[in-house]
Amino acid sequence: MRILLSFLLLFISFLTSAFEIGNDFRFQKQLPYAYTLDDSKNLKQLIEKNVNWVTETSEPLNLGKVQNPLWLKISLKNLSASDVDLLLSIDNILLDKVTAYIAAQDDPIITLALGDALPLVKRPIKHEAQLVPVKLLAQQHVALYLNIEHSGAINVPLSLWHPIEYIKYKSKFNLIYGIFAGFIIALALMHLVLFSFTKKPYFLYATAFTVLIWLLNTHLYGFSYRYLYGNWQWLQQYAQPLLILLSSCTLLPLLKPYIKVKRLFTLLSVPKLYACAAIGSLSLVLSLLPIDISLASSYVLGFAIIMALLTVFISQWQFNKQQTMYFIAICVFMLFALVHQVSFELGFLSGPQLSTPVSYFCYFIVSLILSFALVRQFISERDLEVEAQQAKLAHSQAQDVLLHEKLKLQEQTQADLEALVDERTFELQVTLRELEDKNRELEKINIEDPLTKIKNRRYFDKRLQMEVRRSRREQSTLSVVMLDIDHFKNINDTYGHLSGDKAICAVADIIKSHLQRPSDEVFRYGGEEFVMLLPNTELEGAQQIAEQIRVAVNSFQLKLDKDTVNLTLSAGVYSAIAIDPKSPHIYTDLADRALYEAKQQGRNQVKIYQP
């Protein structure tokens, strides 16, 4: 019986023009088809009635609202020598119920169910568009029958695609609309952030409104059905009227502060609880009505609200142009988007709605203008607050001036007496400052060697006492290095004391340049002898620094007036953790013994005290 029905269907399809598909087929935006209106429950009943088919080949089918279900017949013929996989796209994603029948010779009839009255998982291809997969064998002729039931206007644009070409097309489509959707949701997040910082209620209403029109766009273009509520058929059916109602109602509290008509302003000033209850009741009523009545009611309410707002703002245009022109533009673009949607619902417009981004663009412009207007409003309010604060500040400053004049008389009586006190105080301060400078100079003289500009022995004794205590407290190694210029008496005797002083300063600079940490310090111990204090330094480190200084002095050539003198240096090192803080001289005594040993063994070397 099925094979006989297939032959019958193919025979009928041969009577109509078949769309031929070759090896280089990519896509076809409009297919030849035939249609009829009939209440047959399935394809078998339709064939048995022998109905009359109306042929249309150039324009997308747009019948408006009809009583009986629509049947479409499409014939496809594969002229190539290989199998071809195709996708038939029904470019109206809001159709309630679509049943596709695929009849091929010697094959059973394939039945596929689509439409947003079914969950997404039951579609042959889980996609936001209504896609019918068709496989054509080589040289095969296939007949496609579509049974469409819809509560609104029947608008059935058809297109045929190679799967690869359809993926390319959808990639571009998703990129373009994704940019629009991303920008709208970014504006919603911006309003939410601004509300969290400013606590201005209109930013919260703007967040709700922007999210609602974002949801409306994603619903109209099928993304919500695919990604948000693909298994909730009721929500897929009623999301459009509910979102139109909620987005229109959200405009009322958002734009209420800019309405100057007293009666309308008073009407909109009802308590928020009552307003929420009224909107909730309207939403419940819309969800209980038949879908066509619900959709029509939501559009009527949306048109009424936006037209009322547009009328009010146009009437206020002559009084405050700059403030209301943004809201006039918002209402105009909202009306344009609703008119565009209603035109598809009533059958005034036809074709693939997905390819016409009018609604998306209008809502995008609405979001952009609204964001600009609210940010501008916030800046104006902030400027007014700043001006008010400045006025308060000016008033406070004026009061301060009056108070200052009162106090000025009192201060004048004290000025003469204080002048004498200030004069004596100034003289005392000058004297104290001079005394302080003298004390500072004296202290500097007490701790600094006047020749080498490094610290002297007196300061070394104090520092040694402090570092010995720290070494014992922290159990850290303290190193002392005694250094002495070799054969210094010969320099004095040969070149004079001035040359000897120059040699001492040069060696002091070399030692100072080898100090590696702020806590390390060099002192002039006496004559040509120096001492280095190295806190928290092990014996190896102290020996290494002393050796580096010895090498640097050995390679240094002291230039006098006519001669060049080579200098050498002997050093003694002692390192230990302090045991007795009352005997710091142990460090210098033992380091001096090591220095003496270096002198005895030929000079120009570093020795370590070995107990």
Buried (B, 14 or more C-beta within 10 A) or exposed (E): EEEEBBEBBBEBBEEBBBBEBEEEBEBBBBBBBBBBBBEBEEBBEBBEEEEEBEEBEEEBBBBEEEEEBBBBBBBBBBBBEEEBEBBBBBBBBBBBBBBBBBBBBEBEBBEBBBBBBBBBEBBBBEBBBBBBBBBBBEEBBBBBBBBBBBBBBBBBBBBBBBBEBBEBBBEEBBEEBEEBBEBBBEBBEBBBEBBEEEEBEBBBBBBBBBBBBBBBBBBBBBBBBBEBBBEBBEBBBBBBBBBBBBBBBBBBBBBBEBBBBEEBBEEBEEEEEEBEEEBEEBBEEBBEBEBBEBBBBBBEBBBEBBEBBBEBBBEBEEEEEEBBBBBBBBBBBBBBBBBBBBBBBBBBBBBBBBEEBBBBBBBBBBBBBBBEBBBEBBEEEEEEEEEEEEEEEEEEEEEEEEEEEEEEEEEEEEEEEEEEEEEEEEEEEEEEEEEEEEEEEEEEEEBBBEEBEBBBBEBBEEBBBEBBBBBBEEEBBBBBBBBBBBBBEEBBEEBEEEBBBBBBBBBBBBBBEBBEEEEBBBBBBEEBBBBBBBBBBEBEBBBBBBBBBBBBBEEBEBEBEEEEBEBBBBBBBBBBEBEEBEEBEBBBBBBBBBBBBBBEEEBBBBBBBEE
